[in-house]
Amino acid sequence: MQGFWKSPYKRRTFEKKLMANIRDLKKDINYVLGDIIEAVYIIEASNEKQGSKEGSAIIDKAISTFDELMAKVNQKGVEDQKSHFKDVREDLEKKARSLVDQLNKL
């Protein structure tokens, strides 16, 4: 492994790929949770129940999930970054499914 890092080109390429993956993960978190919040507003508007307690609870949960996942993505000093970001993606998927299930009951 030591020879791999001797080349500055290979190191920069690896770091660029990692940064692109982090950027894509942040975008995924933003888009998924933003779409869930938007869906709450659409459903409430179509049912003429704007500002319902259930809808507000889903929005609050989506915002707290966003904050939690972004904190995990920005966490420094992670030893195995690949598995860490994989865990964050899985956590996003699990929590988004839960929010969508709540949304479907609305």
N, CA, C and O atoms as a GROMACS GRO file, in nm:
protein
  424
    1MET      N    1   0.082  -0.119   0.000
    1MET     CA    2   0.000   0.000   0.000
    1MET      C    3   0.086   0.125   0.000
    1MET      O    4   0.044   0.229  -0.050
    2GLN      N    5   0.204   0.116   0.054
    2GLN     CA    6   0.289   0.234   0.064
    2GLN      C    7   0.324   0.287  -0.074
    2GLN      O    8   0.332   0.408  -0.093
    3GLY      N    9   0.347   0.199  -0.172
    3GLY     CA   10   0.382   0.242  -0.306
    3GLY      C   11   0.268   0.316  -0.373
    3GLY      O   12   0.291   0.406  -0.454
    4PHE      N   13   0.148   0.279  -0.341
    4PHE     CA   14   0.030   0.343  -0.401
    4PHE      C   15   0.028   0.491  -0.367
    4PHE      O   16  -0.002   0.573  -0.454
    5TRP      N   17   0.058   0.525  -0.243
    5TRP     CA   18   0.047   0.664  -0.200
    5TRP      C   19   0.168   0.749  -0.238
    5TRP      O   20   0.166   0.870  -0.218
    6LYS      N   21   0.274   0.686  -0.293
    6LYS     CA   22   0.390   0.763  -0.333
    6LYS      C   23   0.357   0.853  -0.452
    6LYS      O   24   0.414   0.962  -0.465
    7SER      N   25   0.267   0.809  -0.536
    7SER     CA   26   0.231   0.889  -0.651
    7SER      C   27   0.131   0.997  -0.611
    7SER      O   28   0.021   0.964  -0.566
    8PRO      N   29   0.166   1.124  -0.626
    8PRO     CA   30   0.071   1.229  -0.589
    8PRO      C   31  -0.053   1.228  -0.677
    8PRO      O   32  -0.160   1.267  -0.632
    9TYR      N   33  -0.040   1.183  -0.802
    9TYR     CA   34  -0.155   1.177  -0.892
    9TYR      C   35  -0.259   1.078  -0.840
    9TYR      O   36  -0.378   1.109  -0.839
   10LYS      N   37  -0.215   0.961  -0.797
   10LYS     CA   38  -0.308   0.859  -0.747
   10LYS      C   39  -0.375   0.907  -0.619
   10LYS      O   40  -0.494   0.881  -0.598
   11ARG      N   41  -0.302   0.976  -0.533
   11ARG     CA   42  -0.358   1.026  -0.409
   11ARG      C   43  -0.466   1.130  -0.439
   11ARG      O   44  -0.574   1.127  -0.379
   12ARG      N   45  -0.439   1.222  -0.530
   12ARG     CA   46  -0.538   1.324  -0.566
   12ARG      C   47  -0.661   1.262  -0.630
   12ARG      O   48  -0.773   1.304  -0.602
   13THR      N   49  -0.642   1.161  -0.715
   13THR     CA   50  -0.754   1.094  -0.779
   13THR      C   51  -0.842   1.027  -0.675
   13THR      O   52  -0.964   1.036  -0.682
   14PHE      N   53  -0.781   0.959  -0.578
   14PHE     CA   54  -0.856   0.894  -0.472
   14PHE      C   55  -0.933   0.996  -0.389
   14PHE      O   56  -1.050   0.975  -0.357
   15GLU      N   57  -0.867   1.108  -0.356
   15GLU     CA   58  -0.933   1.211  -0.275
   15GLU      C   59  -1.047   1.276  -0.352
   15GLU      O   60  -1.149   1.309  -0.292
   16LYS      N   61  -1.032   1.295  -0.483
   16LYS     CA   62  -1.141   1.353  -0.564
   16LYS      C   63  -1.260   1.260  -0.568
   16LYS      O   64  -1.375   1.305  -0.558
   17LYS      N   65  -1.236   1.129  -0.584
   17LYS     CA   66  -1.346   1.032  -0.585
   17LYS      C   67  -1.419   1.033  -0.452
   17LYS      O   68  -1.542   1.028  -0.448
   18LEU      N   69  -1.344   1.038  -0.344
   18LEU     CA   70  -1.404   1.040  -0.212
   18LEU      C   71  -1.487   1.165  -0.192
   18LEU      O   72  -1.598   1.158  -0.138
   19MET      N   73  -1.437   1.279  -0.234
   19MET     CA   74  -1.511   1.404  -0.220
   19MET      C   75  -1.638   1.402  -0.305
   19MET      O   76  -1.741   1.454  -0.263
   20ALA      N   77  -1.630   1.343  -0.425
   20ALA     CA   78  -1.748   1.333  -0.511
   20ALA      C   79  -1.853   1.244  -0.446
   20ALA      O   80  -1.972   1.273  -0.454
   21ASN      N   81  -1.810   1.137  -0.382
   21ASN     CA   82  -1.904   1.048  -0.315
   21ASN      C   83  -1.972   1.118  -0.197
   21ASN      O   84  -2.091   1.100  -0.174
   22ILE      N   85  -1.896   1.197  -0.124
   22ILE     CA   86  -1.953   1.270  -0.011
   22ILE      C   87  -2.053   1.373  -0.062
   22ILE      O   88  -2.161   1.389  -0.005
   23ARG      N   89  -2.018   1.442  -0.168
   23ARG     CA   90  -2.107   1.542  -0.227
   23ARG      C   91  -2.236   1.476  -0.275
   23ARG      O   92  -2.346   1.528  -0.254
   24ASP      N   93  -2.224   1.360  -0.341
   24ASP     CA   94  -2.343   1.288  -0.388
   24ASP      C   95  -2.429   1.241  -0.273
   24ASP      O   96  -2.552   1.245  -0.281
   25LEU      N   97  -2.366   1.195  -0.166
   25LEU     CA   98  -2.441   1.150  -0.049
   25LEU      C   99  -2.518   1.266   0.014
   25LEU      O  100  -2.633   1.250   0.053
   26LYS      N  101  -2.454   1.381   0.025
   26LYS     CA  102  -2.521   1.499   0.080
   26LYS      C  103  -2.639   1.540  -0.007
   26LYS      O  104  -2.745   1.578   0.044
   27LYS      N  105  -2.622   1.533  -0.139
   27LYS     CA  106  -2.732   1.566  -0.229
   27LYS      C  107  -2.846   1.467  -0.213
   27LYS      O  108  -2.962   1.507  -0.211
   28ASP      N  109  -2.814   1.338  -0.202
   28ASP     CA  110  -2.917   1.236  -0.184
   28ASP      C  111  -2.998   1.261  -0.058
   28ASP      O  112  -3.121   1.253  -0.059
   29ILE      N  113  -2.929   1.292   0.051
   29ILE     CA  114  -2.998   1.320   0.177
   29ILE      C  115  -3.091   1.439   0.160
   29ILE      O  116  -3.206   1.435   0.203
   30ASN      N  117  -3.041   1.544   0.098
   30ASN     CA  118  -3.120   1.665   0.079
   30ASN      C  119  -3.241   1.638  -0.009
   30ASN      O  120  -3.352   1.680   0.024
   31TYR      N  121  -3.222   1.571  -0.121
   31TYR     CA  122  -3.332   1.547  -0.215
   31TYR      C  123  -3.438   1.454  -0.158
   31TYR      O  124  -3.558   1.481  -0.170
   32VAL      N  125  -3.395   1.346  -0.096
   32VAL     CA  126  -3.491   1.247  -0.043
   32VAL      C  127  -3.578   1.309   0.066
   32VAL      O  128  -3.701   1.300   0.061
   33LEU      N  129  -3.515   1.372   0.162
   33LEU     CA  130  -3.592   1.429   0.273
   33LEU      C  131  -3.670   1.552   0.228
   33LEU      O  132  -3.780   1.578   0.279
   34GLY      N  133  -3.616   1.628   0.134
   34GLY     CA  134  -3.689   1.741   0.079
   34GLY      C  135  -3.814   1.697   0.004
   34GLY      O  136  -3.918   1.762   0.012
   35ASP      N  137  -3.803   1.587  -0.070
   35ASP     CA  138  -3.919   1.533  -0.142
   35ASP      C  139  -4.027   1.485  -0.045
   35ASP      O  140  -4.146   1.499  -0.073
   36ILE      N  141  -3.985   1.428   0.066
   36ILE     CA  142  -4.083   1.382   0.166
   36ILE      C  143  -4.157   1.501   0.225
   36ILE      O  144  -4.278   1.496   0.243
   37ILE      N  145  -4.085   1.607   0.257
   37ILE     CA  146  -4.149   1.727   0.312
   37ILE      C  147  -4.243   1.788   0.210
   37ILE      O  148  -4.354   1.830   0.244
   38GLU      N  149  -4.201   1.793   0.085
   38GLU     CA  150  -4.286   1.847  -0.021
   38GLU      C  151  -4.412   1.763  -0.037
   38GLU      O  152  -4.521   1.816  -0.059
   39ALA      N  153  -4.398   1.631  -0.027
   39ALA     CA  154  -4.514   1.543  -0.039
   39ALA      C  155  -4.615   1.567   0.074
   39ALA      O  156  -4.736   1.559   0.052
   40VAL      N  157  -4.565   1.597   0.193
   40VAL     CA  158  -4.656   1.628   0.304
   40VAL      C  159  -4.739   1.751   0.270
   40VAL      O  160  -4.860   1.752   0.290
   41TYR      N  161  -4.674   1.854   0.218
   41TYR     CA  162  -4.746   1.976   0.181
   41TYR      C  163  -4.848   1.950   0.070
   41TYR      O  164  -4.958   2.004   0.074
   42ILE      N  165  -4.812   1.869  -0.026
   42ILE     CA  166  -4.903   1.838  -0.137
   42ILE      C  167  -5.024   1.761  -0.087
   42ILE      O  168  -5.137   1.793  -0.123
   43ILE      N  169  -5.001   1.660  -0.003
   43ILE     CA  170  -5.112   1.580   0.048
   43ILE      C  171  -5.204   1.664   0.136
   43ILE      O  172  -5.326   1.654   0.127
   44GLU      N  173  -5.144   1.748   0.220
   44GLU     CA  174  -5.227   1.834   0.305
   44GLU      C  175  -5.308   1.933   0.222
   44GLU      O  176  -5.424   1.960   0.255
   45ALA      N  177  -5.249   1.986   0.116
   45ALA     CA  178  -5.321   2.083   0.033
   45ALA      C  179  -5.434   2.015  -0.045
   45ALA      O  180  -5.541   2.073  -0.062
   46SER      N  181  -5.410   1.893  -0.090
   46SER     CA  182  -5.514   1.824  -0.166
   46SER      C  183  -5.629   1.777  -0.077
   46SER      O  184  -5.742   1.765  -0.123
   47ASN      N  185  -5.600   1.752   0.050
   47ASN     CA  186  -5.704   1.709   0.144
   47ASN      C  187  -5.761   1.825   0.225
   47ASN      O  188  -5.847   1.805   0.311
   48GLU      N  189  -5.712   1.945   0.197
   48GLU     CA  190  -5.753   2.067   0.267
   48GLU      C  191  -5.735   2.055   0.419
   48GLU      O  192  -5.821   2.097   0.496
   49LYS      N  193  -5.622   1.996   0.459
   49LYS     CA  194  -5.590   1.982   0.602
   49LYS      C  195  -5.452   2.042   0.629
   49LYS      O  196  -5.367   1.977   0.690
   50GLN      N  197  -5.429   2.166   0.585
   50GLN     CA  198  -5.299   2.227   0.605
   50GLN      C  199  -5.270   2.248   0.752
   50GLN      O  200  -5.356   2.289   0.830
   51GLY      N  201  -5.146   2.217   0.789
   51GLY     CA  202  -5.103   2.238   0.927
   51GLY      C  203  -5.150   2.131   1.023
   51GLY      O  204  -5.162   2.157   1.143
   52SER      N  205  -5.178   2.010   0.974
   52SER     CA  206  -5.223   1.904   1.063
   52SER      C  207  -5.109   1.859   1.154
   52SER      O  208  -4.991   1.875   1.121
   53LYS      N  209  -5.145   1.804   1.268
   53LYS     CA  210  -5.045   1.759   1.365
   53LYS      C  211  -4.962   1.645   1.307
   53LYS      O  212  -4.841   1.639   1.328
   54GLU      N  213  -5.027   1.554   1.233
   54GLU     CA  214  -4.955   1.440   1.176
   54GLU      C  215  -4.855   1.487   1.071
   54GLU      O  216  -4.741   1.439   1.067
   55GLY      N  217  -4.897   1.580   0.986
   55GLY     CA  218  -4.807   1.633   0.885
   55GLY      C  219  -4.690   1.708   0.945
   55GLY      O  220  -4.576   1.695   0.900
   56SER      N  221  -4.718   1.787   1.048
   56SER     CA  222  -4.611   1.861   1.116
   56SER      C  223  -4.513   1.766   1.183
   56SER      O  224  -4.393   1.793   1.186
   57ALA      N  225  -4.563   1.656   1.236
   57ALA     CA  226  -4.474   1.558   1.300
   57ALA      C  227  -4.382   1.494   1.197
   57ALA      O  228  -4.264   1.472   1.224
   58ILE      N  229  -4.435   1.463   1.078
   58ILE     CA  230  -4.352   1.404   0.972
   58ILE      C  231  -4.246   1.503   0.927
   58ILE      O  232  -4.130   1.465   0.907
   59ILE      N  233  -4.284   1.630   0.912
   59ILE     CA  234  -4.188   1.732   0.870
   59ILE      C  235  -4.080   1.750   0.976
   59ILE      O  236  -3.962   1.759   0.942
   60ASP      N  237  -4.118   1.755   1.103
   60ASP     CA  238  -4.020   1.768   1.211
   60ASP      C  239  -3.923   1.650   1.214
   60ASP      O  240  -3.803   1.667   1.233
   61LYS      N  241  -3.977   1.530   1.194
   61LYS     CA  242  -3.893   1.410   1.192
   61LYS      C  243  -3.798   1.413   1.073
   61LYS      O  244  -3.682   1.373   1.086
   62ALA      N  245  -3.845   1.460   0.957
   62ALA     CA  246  -3.758   1.469   0.839
   62ALA      C  247  -3.645   1.569   0.862
   62ALA      O  248  -3.532   1.544   0.822
   63ILE      N  249  -3.676   1.680   0.925
   63ILE     CA  250  -3.574   1.781   0.951
   63ILE      C  251  -3.472   1.730   1.052
   63ILE      O  252  -3.352   1.751   1.034
   64SER      N  253  -3.517   1.663   1.156
   64SER     CA  254  -3.422   1.610   1.254
   64SER      C  255  -3.338   1.498   1.193
   64SER      O  256  -3.220   1.484   1.225
   65THR      N  257  -3.398   1.418   1.103
   65THR     CA  258  -3.322   1.314   1.034
   65THR      C  259  -3.215   1.377   0.945
   65THR      O  260  -3.102   1.329   0.939
   66PHE      N  261  -3.252   1.486   0.876
   66PHE     CA  262  -3.156   1.557   0.792
   66PHE      C  263  -3.038   1.605   0.875
   66PHE      O  264  -2.922   1.584   0.838
   67ASP      N  265  -3.066   1.669   0.986
   67ASP     CA  266  -2.959   1.720   1.073
   67ASP      C  267  -2.870   1.607   1.123
   67ASP      O  268  -2.747   1.620   1.126
   68GLU      N  269  -2.932   1.497   1.163
   68GLU     CA  270  -2.857   1.384   1.216
   68GLU      C  271  -2.766   1.322   1.109
   68GLU      O  272  -2.649   1.294   1.136
   69LEU      N  273  -2.819   1.302   0.989
   69LEU     CA  274  -2.740   1.239   0.883
   69LEU      C  275  -2.629   1.330   0.833
   69LEU      O  276  -2.519   1.284   0.803
   70MET      N  277  -2.656   1.460   0.825
   70MET     CA  278  -2.551   1.552   0.782
   70MET      C  279  -2.439   1.559   0.885
   70MET      O  280  -2.322   1.575   0.849
   71ALA      N  281  -2.474   1.548   1.012
   71ALA     CA  282  -2.370   1.545   1.116
   71ALA      C  283  -2.284   1.420   1.102
   71ALA      O  284  -2.163   1.425   1.121
   72LYS      N  285  -2.347   1.309   1.067
   72LYS     CA  286  -2.270   1.186   1.047
   72LYS      C  287  -2.180   1.196   0.925
   72LYS      O  288  -2.066   1.151   0.928
   73VAL      N  289  -2.229   1.256   0.817
   73VAL     CA  290  -2.149   1.271   0.696
   73VAL      C  291  -2.029   1.361   0.723
   73VAL      O  292  -1.919   1.333   0.675
   74ASN      N  293  -2.048   1.468   0.799
   74ASN     CA  294  -1.941   1.564   0.826
   74ASN      C  295  -1.851   1.524   0.941
   74ASN      O  296  -1.761   1.600   0.978
   75GLN      N  297  -1.874   1.408   0.999
   75GLN     CA  298  -1.796   1.362   1.112
   75GLN      C  299  -1.649   1.343   1.071
   75GLN      O  300  -1.620   1.284   0.968
   76LYS      N  301  -1.560   1.393   1.152
   76LYS     CA  302  -1.416   1.384   1.125
   76LYS      C  303  -1.355   1.268   1.203
   76LYS      O  304  -1.409   1.226   1.305
   77GLY      N  305  -1.244   1.218   1.155
   77GLY     CA  306  -1.170   1.115   1.225
   77GLY      C  307  -1.229   0.976   1.213
   77GLY      O  308  -1.208   0.892   1.301
   78VAL      N  309  -1.302   0.950   1.107
   78VAL     CA  310  -1.359   0.817   1.086
   78VAL      C  311  -1.250   0.728   1.026
   78VAL      O  312  -1.185   0.766   0.929
   79GLU      N  313  -1.231   0.611   1.084
   79GLU     CA  314  -1.123   0.525   1.038
   79GLU      C  315  -1.154   0.460   0.904
   79GLU      O  316  -1.072   0.468   0.812
   80ASP      N  317  -1.269   0.397   0.891
   80ASP     CA  318  -1.306   0.331   0.766
   80ASP      C  319  -1.417   0.412   0.700
   80ASP      O  320  -1.536   0.390   0.727
   81GLN      N  321  -1.379   0.505   0.614
   81GLN     CA  322  -1.475   0.597   0.555
   81GLN      C  323  -1.575   0.526   0.464
   81GLN      O  324  -1.692   0.562   0.461
   82LYS      N  325  -1.529   0.428   0.392
   82LYS     CA  326  -1.617   0.358   0.298
   82LYS      C  327  -1.733   0.292   0.372
   82LYS      O  328  -1.848   0.307   0.331
   83SER      N  329  -1.706   0.220   0.477
   83SER     CA  330  -1.813   0.154   0.552
   83SER      C  331  -1.898   0.257   0.628
   83SER      O  332  -2.017   0.236   0.648
   84HIS      N  333  -1.836   0.366   0.671
   84HIS     CA  334  -1.910   0.472   0.742
   84HIS      C  335  -2.016   0.533   0.650
   84HIS      O  336  -2.131   0.549   0.690
   85PHE      N  337  -1.977   0.567   0.528
   85PHE     CA  338  -2.071   0.627   0.435
   85PHE      C  339  -2.175   0.526   0.388
   85PHE      O  340  -2.289   0.562   0.358
   86LYS      N  341  -2.137   0.400   0.381
   86LYS     CA  342  -2.234   0.295   0.348
   86LYS      C  343  -2.339   0.285   0.458
   86LYS      O  344  -2.458   0.270   0.430
   87ASP      N  345  -2.296   0.294   0.583
   87ASP     CA  346  -2.390   0.292   0.695
   87ASP      C  347  -2.483   0.413   0.693
   87ASP      O  348  -2.602   0.401   0.725
   88VAL      N  349  -2.429   0.528   0.655
   88VAL     CA  350  -2.512   0.649   0.648
   88VAL      C  351  -2.617   0.633   0.539
   88VAL      O  352  -2.733   0.670   0.559
   89ARG      N  353  -2.578   0.578   0.423
   89ARG     CA  354  -2.676   0.553   0.316
   89ARG      C  355  -2.785   0.457   0.360
   89ARG      O  356  -2.903   0.479   0.332
   90GLU      N  357  -2.746   0.350   0.429
   90GLU     CA  358  -2.845   0.254   0.477
   90GLU      C  359  -2.938   0.317   0.580
   90GLU      O  360  -3.058   0.290   0.581
   91ASP      N  361  -2.882   0.401   0.665
   91ASP     CA  362  -2.963   0.472   0.764
   91ASP      C  363  -3.061   0.566   0.696
   91ASP      O  364  -3.177   0.577   0.738
   92LEU      N  365  -3.016   0.635   0.591
   92LEU     CA  366  -3.105   0.722   0.514
   92LEU      C  367  -3.220   0.643   0.454
   92LEU      O  368  -3.335   0.685   0.461
   93GLU      N  369  -3.188   0.530   0.396
   93GLU     CA  370  -3.292   0.447   0.333
   93GLU      C  371  -3.393   0.398   0.436
   93GLU      O  372  -3.514   0.402   0.411
   94LYS      N  373  -3.345   0.352   0.550
   94LYS     CA  374  -3.433   0.300   0.654
   94LYS      C  375  -3.525   0.410   0.708
   94LYS      O  376  -3.645   0.389   0.723
   95LYS      N  377  -3.468   0.526   0.738
   95LYS     CA  378  -3.548   0.634   0.794
   95LYS      C  379  -3.642   0.695   0.691
   95LYS      O  380  -3.752   0.737   0.726
   96ALA      N  381  -3.600   0.700   0.564
   96ALA     CA  382  -3.688   0.752   0.460
   96ALA      C  383  -3.806   0.659   0.439
   96ALA      O  384  -3.918   0.706   0.419
   97ARG      N  385  -3.783   0.529   0.443
   97ARG     CA  386  -3.895   0.434   0.430
   97ARG      C  387  -3.994   0.451   0.545
   97ARG      O  388  -4.115   0.445   0.524
   98SER      N  389  -3.943   0.472   0.664
   98SER     CA  390  -4.030   0.493   0.780
   98SER      C  391  -4.114   0.619   0.761
   98SER      O  392  -4.234   0.618   0.789
   99LEU      N  393  -4.052   0.726   0.713
   99LEU     CA  394  -4.125   0.851   0.691
   99LEU      C  395  -4.229   0.836   0.580
   99LEU      O  396  -4.338   0.891   0.590
  100VAL      N  397  -4.194   0.763   0.476
  100VAL     CA  398  -4.290   0.740   0.367
  100VAL      C  399  -4.409   0.658   0.416
  100VAL      O  400  -4.523   0.683   0.377
  101ASP      N  401  -4.383   0.560   0.501
  101ASP     CA  402  -4.493   0.482   0.559
  101ASP      C  403  -4.586   0.572   0.640
  101ASP      O  404  -4.708   0.559   0.630
  102GLN      N  405  -4.530   0.662   0.718
  102GLN     CA  406  -4.612   0.757   0.794
  102GLN      C  407  -4.687   0.850   0.699
  102GLN      O  408  -4.802   0.886   0.725
  103LEU      N  409  -4.623   0.887   0.592
  103LEU     CA  410  -4.684   0.974   0.492
  103LEU      C  411  -4.802   0.907   0.424
  103LEU      O  412  -4.904   0.971   0.398
  104ASN      N  413  -4.789   0.780   0.397
  104ASN     CA  414  -4.898   0.705   0.333
  104ASN      C  415  -5.020   0.693   0.425
  104ASN      O  416  -5.132   0.684   0.377
  105LYS      N  417  -4.998   0.693   0.556
  105LYS     CA  418  -5.109   0.687   0.651
  105LYS      C  419  -5.179   0.822   0.663
  105LYS      O  420  -5.292   0.830   0.711
  106LEU      N  421  -5.111   0.928   0.621
  106LEU     CA  422  -5.167   1.064   0.631
  106LEU      C  423  -5.278   1.078   0.531
  106LEU      O  424  -5.340   1.184   0.522
   0.00000   0.00000   0.00000
